[in-house]
């Protein structure tokens, strides 16, 4: 475990919070694109720029960590956290890219429910990363946020099962089955990525007790 350095500590934890804010912006951009029944592809294109911004932040942050002699957390834990948050943003960008490539124009109730879960998960990740520096002093609110994120992942799982069941029961159109099953897969992956970050934060909290 790295030693705590008070004058540098906030700089490191700010990296996590900034990265989580970028993921949340990507999720909200996707939600905006799905605001109506017809998907707004112009709105989805904004996600690529947000994802690029996230990549730049992660690369810069990794360089800072690699150059540091002493870090507030274990080196591997910090790398895991940054890459985990980056995975959340990347997963949202992947959804947007596939919607464009597969020429999907219309939403459905399951995609909208997935997006609500992803947006809420990212909002909770923001709060979790903003407060992670309190992992020793006040871990209880962090545990509560982690539980909420884990619950949303479970909602994502149940949404996936219902979506796939209805998809294969309601249509014989192979193109629709292929297209929407892929999107449901990607949506579930995004929920899983958010949970992975929460699990990583929990590991940090447990290791400090």
DRENLOSE-679253 format. One record per residue: x, y, z of N, C-alpha, C in turn. Coordinates in pm, whole numbers, plus 50000, padded with zeros to 5 digits. Atoms other than C-alpha are relative to their C-alpha. Example, Ala and Ser with C-alpha at 12.3 -4.5 7.8 and 13.67 -1.06 7.14 Angstrom:
REM DRENLOSE-679253
500894988150000512304955050780500905012050000;499184988149994513674989450714499235010950073;
***
This chain:
REM DRENLOSE-679253
500844988150000500005000050000500875012350000;499224987850005501405034049907499775008550123;500124991049887502005060050178499125011949962;500834988450024499585089050216500865012649999;499254987550010501015122250106498985011349992;501104990549989498745150750216500045010749891;499964989050097499995177349976499794995449857;500205005150134499595154849673498734991549990;501085009749998496685132949782498825004149911;501174995750074493865153749633500244999849850;499695000450143495655155649297499714986249942;500205013650048495565117949263498524996449997;501415003749996491955113549370499175008249902;500684991850100490905141949141500034993249863;499925007550127492065120148850498814990649986;501125009450004489435094248940498695007549980;501254992450009486695120248986499835006149861;500084994150134487515137648656499664989549896;500275010850095487495104748470498554995350011;501395004249979484145095048625499035010349943;500864989550057482665128648520499914998749849;500005001950144483665121648162499104988249961;500885011550025481975087548175498545004150014;501374995549978478855104248312499525009049886;500354991650115478885130048031499674991449878;500265009050114479065101947775498644993350016;501295006549975476105084347938498855009749976;501064990050019474035116347941499835003649853;500094997350144474885122847575499214988949931;500755011150058473575088147491498525001150037;501394998549957470435094347694499305011049919;500564989150080469885126947505499674995349859;500235005350135470195108547174498764991249996;501155008849992467445084947292498775007050057;501094992549936465155112647417498664997949930;501225002950075462625104947142500044985749948;500055013650052461505072346983501064997749891;498995000950106463795079346688501355004550055;498684997049945467485078646783500655011449921;499354988550061469325111246714501484996849980;498615004050028472565100646543500985011650015;499124988349981473955136046556500425001150145;499684999649857473765135346934500984988850037;499115011349970475465101346940501445002949958;498654997250049478425114846743500825007850103;499294992349897479285137447037500744990850097;499405009349904480175106547240501454996849962;498635003050044483285099847030500985010550053;499134989449948484735133547130500184998850151;499915001849855483945126947496500914988350033;499145011949978485565092547475501475003549976;498634995950029488685108347321500555008450115;499604992049884488805133347606500344991050118;499735009549893488625104347850501314992749980;498725006650030491495086447676501185009050033;498914990649975493665117447697500245001650150;499864998549855492945121548068500664987750062;499435012349945493765085248140501494999049967;498585000650039497045086647945500835009750084;499314990049919498055118348130500114995450146;500025004549861497055103648466500954988250022;499105011449988498935071148404501465004550002;498644994850001502065091048327500375006050136;499774994149867501725110148655500254989050103;499855011049905501305077648847501324992749979;498755007250030504215060748671501235007850044;498874991649962506495090148749500095002450150;500054997149856505465091949115500854990250079;499225008549909507725078849388499104994350109;500945004149896504975077349650498595003649954;501384997750038501255073849578499074997450118;500905001849886498245075549813499384986150009;500535013650004497045041049706501034990949936;499165009750067498675009449590500025002949849;499814996750142500065014849238499024992249911;500875008350083498124985649086498535003750017;501394996049976494884997049250499655012849926;500254987450070495235031849101499864997749849;500085003250144495885017948753498684993049969;501255007450018492944994048790498815009550001;501134990749989490635022548895499895008749876;500044991450118491595045548609499574992449875;500355007850119491375018348345498564995050008;501385004349983488095006348492499015010749961;500884988950037486495040648458500085002549850;499854998550145487925043448108499164989649926;500805010550061486225010348026498525003849995;501414995649999482875025548126499745009449882;500164990550111483335054447882500124992949866;499815007450126484625030947611498774991549966;501175008550025481615008047655498835008249947;501064991150050479245037447600500305004149856;499604996650136481205048047292499774988249905;500215012050082480995012147165498524998549964;501435000450028477195013247194499645009949889;500284989650099477065045746999500534996149862;499405004150128479375031946729499184989249933;500785010950058477305000646682498625004849952;501274994450047474075020446658500175006349863;499714993750129475655040146375500294989449892;499605010150099477205009846200498844991149957;501125008850031474064988846220498755007749956;501084991350051471885018546114498724998550082;501175000949913469595015446414499385013950012;500674987049998467015043146406498975001350111;501104999549904464415033546662500394993450132;499765005449867464655027947034498894990250039;501095007949943462585004147245500065001450152;500094998049855461595001847610501194994050074;498865006349932464514979047697501275008349985;498854991350019467175001347545499905012250090;500194988249917465695030847730500224996750148;499795003949860465695011848059501494997650026;498555001849987469325001448003500685013650015;499364986949998470275037547935499765007050133;500274994249868468565049348253500924994050106;499115006849906470575023348445501455004849985;498624995850025473835033848281500225014450048;499884986049957473225071048343500055000850152;500044999749853472335064848707501274993950059;498765006349952475325041648754501175009649989;498904990550019477675067948613499905011750097;500184989349902476165094848837500474995550138;499555005549871476795072449137501524998250002;498555001150008480335065649017500665013550022;499494986449976480905103249009500085002750150;500034997749856479865105749372501034991450072;499065009249936481935075449465501445004849983;498634995450025485095089049303500295013450068;499814987249933484565123849448500264998450149;499875002349855484475108749797501004989150034;499125011549975486995080749755501175003650092;498894996049913489685101149936499654998350148;500445002149862487615095150251499914985150034;500175014549984488015057350220500454994850136;499585004149865489765055450559499185007150107;500654991649898488045083650746498514997450011;501465001250000484415078050643499544990549889;500305009750109483885045850442498524996649985;501405004450006480175040650522499265005649879;500714994950120478785064550252500534993849871;499435006550118481155048050004499394986249982;500635013250007479775013750087498575001149948;501394998250043476235027050036499925002649849;499964997350144477125040249690500334987349922;499615012650065478755007049599498804990649993;501195008649997475604988249703498995004549895;500944994750100473485011249484500454996549858;499475003250133475755005649183499834985149971;500195014550016475664968049238498544996649972;501435002350023471874969549253499615003549855;500304996150138471744987848920500524989849900;499485010650087473904960748766499024988349998;501015010649994471294935548884498775003749917;501114995350084468584956748721500364998249853;499545002150137470664955748404499904985449958;500105014350029470834917848423498554995749973;501405004050017467074914148465499405006349874;500464993550124466464939048183500504992249878;499435007950110468764918747957499204987249977;500735012650013466924886448029498615002449941;501344996950052463504902247967500075004349854;499864995050137464724919547651500244988749901;499685011150090466194888247499498824990449986;501175009050004463164867147590498945005649906;501024993950086460794891747424500475000849854;499484998750136463064896847123499824987149921;500085012750071463174860047032498584994649993;501385004650004459474855647103499115008449911;500894990650068458104886046922500295001649851;499674997750141459874885446587500744988249940;499245010150074461174861746323501005006649907;499114992350087463154889346153501444998150047;498645002849955466794877446169500855012650014;499224987649991468184912446110499695007350131;500364993449874466234927046400500564992250119;499465008149889467244898046625501495002450016;498564997949996470914901946534500345013950052;499704986149965470864939846571499725003050146;500394996249865468994943446896500654991050106;499315008649903470574913347066501425005150023;498664994149986473974929446998499955012350089;500114988149917472824962247148499704996750146;500285004249863471394944847454501284994950067;498725004849947474744927247498500895011650042;499124988649973476634960247480499495008450117;500574992649888474254977347720500304992950132;499715007549878474704949647975501485001250037;498574998549975478484952147937500305013350067;499804986849939478314989348019499614999950148;500415001249859476414981448340501044992150079;498975008249934479004954848425501265008150026;498794991949985481854979548371499885009550118;500214991149885480345003748621500114992250130;499905008249879480004975848875501454996250028;498595003549981483654965948818500755011250071;499354988749933484755001048920499605000450147;500475000049861482594999349231500674988950080;499345011149932484074965549318501475003350028;498634995949978487564980249274500115009750117;500024990649887486705008549514499794992550131;500245008049879485394983049763501274992850044;498735006749969488684964449744500965009550072;499154989949937490534996549832499555002650143;500544997249865488235003250128500314988450094;499775011849915488554967650260501474998850038;498585001249974492334968150230500495010150103;499604989749903492444999350451499504997150140;500575002949867490524983250737500764988850068;
***
